[in-house]
Amino acid sequence: MIPHCGVLVRKMTSEKMMPKILLHQYASSPFAEKIRVCLGIKGLGWCAVDEPVIMPKPELIALTGGYRRIPVLQIGADIYCDSQLIVRELERRFPEPTLFPAGDRGLTQATALWTDRVVFQAAVAIIFGGLGDNVPSAFIKDREALRGGSFDTAAMGAAVPHMMGQLRAHVALLAEQLADGRSFLTGERPGLADANSYYNLWFIRSAYPPATKAFDQLPHVGDWLERVRAIGHGERSEVSREAALDIAQKSEPLAGTIATQDAKHAGKQVTVAADDYGRDQICGVLVGSSEHHISVRREDPIAGQVVVHFPRIGYSIES
């Protein structure tokens, strides 16, 4: 079990203790729920750093250099963006219990492209199309800025019947996987496949319960959802955004290595940006990369020197 937050702000590199896991999140975030379930599977202690649902997010931006999406994982002065990389880092640092009990590491991580994009977009259309005029105008304006385009709840509402059919078809795949009586999607132990597949259905149940009729009657799914819910979120405590900044400033980021294909960028100023939405460019010096990640070092007057890490899939790097 990782120690709780307790007394913060001491220089981590001088202490004989495990690093503190800080998750920048908010309660209704579906992608944060995915990570909270992963923390539950691993039985980890962690600190919730609650961020606003919409901009401005000054403390988060000080850490990331411009990346505003939730969740963000912070361990000392290392800042991990995007749930796909957060999962990878949690598994690297805390390998047991594994998120891949069936040995399906590559395949299960690939399913995130299904749940994070196709299924998520169906969930968004169903929820916000169903809520319609009840969606706050400030939220719509914020999400239009994030998407770089319209967030038209009326158009989503018109698409709800189609998207409900699509969602049911996606969830029917889960029912098929569970049909042999297994407890979780890859066997008797929960893993990332369950967290990936659970969070969109949790999002719908939490934000727009009438839409659960799209999957409530499918066999095996309801019991599986309850088993995943019962895993919990590990040992959670709270820490303020200001304290998280202080931790970053009083810590030192880990050293990294750079992959051969990125050698031309080594030690140089680069920009990293998502290629789907939330395309804010983050500038920094390339200090690490692999087939799976990109890491840039940056200085901030509030956060100090931090290294911000991004997944390779879905992100571009330019000098």
Salt bridges, closest charged atoms under 4 A:
GLU15 OE2 - ARG10 NE 3.01
GLU33 OE1 - ARG36 NE 2.92
GLU33 OE2 - HIS233 NE2 3.10
GLU51 OE2 - HIS24 ND1 2.80
GLU59 OE1 - ARG241 NE 3.09
ASP78 OD1 - HIS309 NE2 2.82
ASP82 OD2 - ARG69 NH2 3.79
GLU89 OE2 - ARG92 NH2 2.66
GLU89 OE2 - ARG93 NE 2.68
GLU91 OE1 - LYS42 NZ 2.76
GLU91 OE2 - ARG105 NH2 3.82
ASP116 OD1 - LYS34 NZ 3.13
ASP142 OD2 - ARG68 NH2 2.54
ASP142 OD2 - ARG143 NH1 2.46
ASP180 OD2 - ARG182 NH2 2.83
ASP216 OD1 - ARG205 NH2 3.50
GLU226 OE2 - ARG229 NH2 2.48
GLU238 OE2 - ARG236 NE 2.78
ASP246 OD1 - LYS250 NZ 4.00
GLU252 OE2 - LYS11 NZ 3.45
ASP262 OD2 - ARG312 NH2 2.54
ASP275 OD1 - ARG117 NH2 3.78
ASP276 OD1 - ARG69 NH1 3.15
ASP276 OD2 - ARG117 NH2 3.78
ASP300 OD1 - ARG298 NH2 3.58
